[in-house]
Amino acid sequence: MRLQKLAQMALDQDLAVLRAAATARDASLQHLKELAPSAASDLSPLQQAQTLLRYETWADTRRAEINMILARQTAEWLAQRETAKKAFGKTEALRLLQGKIMR
């Protein structure tokens, strides 16, 4: 029973870390989506083109930065997912063993 509680605590901790990794990754994905340009209708066509060009230059740099962060976050998320899977397996194995012992 105590071993099962410890395994559950470890699982809960691993799931919390996984949730945090997923939240950080989702935030980066959202930042990428938010980089889409919006049209400014009060500018002349030439000003719109210049503004869009400047924005796209800046956004390309920002996308590259976010993609680097996203790659690290995805690797962390995948690693934490594997850790959580193992913890879940251990918890379930102990639960099943406990059930057989109690019979």
C-alpha positions as CSV (number, residue, x, y, z in Angstrom):
1,M,0.0,0.0,0.0
2,R,2.8,2.5,0.9
3,L,4.7,1.6,-2.3
4,Q,1.6,2.2,-4.3
5,K,1.1,5.6,-2.7
6,L,4.7,6.5,-3.5
7,A,4.3,5.4,-7.1
8,Q,1.1,7.5,-7.3
9,M,3.0,10.6,-5.9
10,A,5.8,10.1,-8.5
11,L,3.1,9.8,-11.2
12,D,1.4,13.0,-10.1
13,Q,4.8,14.8,-10.1
14,D,5.6,13.5,-13.6
15,L,2.2,14.5,-14.9
16,A,2.6,18.0,-13.4
17,V,5.9,18.4,-15.2
18,L,4.4,17.1,-18.4
19,R,1.5,19.6,-18.1
20,A,4.0,22.4,-17.6
21,A,6.0,21.3,-20.7
22,A,2.8,21.1,-22.8
23,T,1.7,24.5,-21.7
24,A,5.0,26.1,-22.6
25,R,5.0,24.4,-25.9
26,D,1.4,25.4,-26.6
27,A,2.3,29.0,-25.8
28,S,5.2,29.0,-28.3
29,L,2.9,27.5,-31.0
30,Q,0.4,30.3,-30.2
31,H,3.2,33.0,-30.6
32,L,4.0,31.6,-34.0
33,K,0.3,31.9,-35.0
34,E,0.2,35.5,-33.8
35,L,2.9,36.6,-36.2
36,A,0.6,36.7,-39.1
37,P,0.6,40.3,-40.5
38,S,-2.6,42.4,-40.5
39,A,-3.3,44.9,-43.2
40,A,-3.3,48.6,-42.4
41,S,-5.9,50.1,-44.7
42,D,-5.1,53.7,-43.9
43,L,-1.8,53.6,-45.7
44,S,-1.0,54.0,-49.4
45,P,-0.2,50.9,-51.4
46,L,3.5,51.8,-51.4
47,Q,3.5,52.4,-47.6
48,Q,1.6,49.1,-47.1
49,A,4.2,47.2,-49.1
50,Q,7.1,48.8,-47.2
51,T,5.5,48.2,-43.9
52,L,4.7,44.6,-44.8
53,L,8.3,44.1,-45.9
54,R,9.7,45.5,-42.7
55,Y,7.3,43.5,-40.6
56,E,8.0,40.2,-42.5
57,T,11.8,40.8,-42.0
58,W,11.2,41.2,-38.3
59,A,8.7,38.3,-38.1
60,D,11.1,35.9,-39.9
61,T,13.7,36.6,-37.3
62,R,11.2,36.2,-34.5
63,R,9.9,32.9,-36.1
64,A,13.4,31.5,-36.2
65,E,13.8,32.3,-32.5
66,I,10.5,30.8,-31.5
67,N,11.2,27.7,-33.6
68,M,14.5,27.1,-31.7
69,I,12.6,27.5,-28.4
70,L,9.8,25.3,-29.8
71,A,12.2,22.5,-30.8
72,R,13.7,22.4,-27.3
73,Q,10.2,22.5,-25.7
74,T,9.0,19.7,-28.0
75,A,12.0,17.5,-27.1
76,E,11.3,18.2,-23.4
77,W,7.6,17.5,-23.8
78,L,8.4,14.2,-25.6
79,A,10.9,13.2,-22.9
80,Q,8.4,14.0,-20.1
81,R,5.7,12.1,-21.9
82,E,7.9,9.0,-21.9
83,T,8.7,9.5,-18.2
84,A,5.0,9.9,-17.4
85,K,4.1,6.7,-19.4
86,K,6.7,4.8,-17.3
87,A,5.4,6.2,-14.1
88,F,1.8,5.3,-15.1
89,G,2.9,1.7,-16.0
90,K,4.6,1.3,-12.6
91,T,1.5,2.7,-10.8
92,E,-0.8,0.4,-12.7
93,A,1.4,-2.7,-12.1
94,L,1.5,-2.0,-8.4
95,R,-2.3,-1.5,-8.3
96,L,-2.8,-4.8,-10.1
97,L,-0.3,-6.6,-7.8
98,Q,-2.1,-5.1,-4.8
99,G,-5.4,-6.3,-6.1
100,K,-4.0,-9.9,-6.5
101,I,-2.5,-9.8,-3.0
102,M,-5.8,-8.7,-1.4
103,R,-7.7,-11.6,-2.9
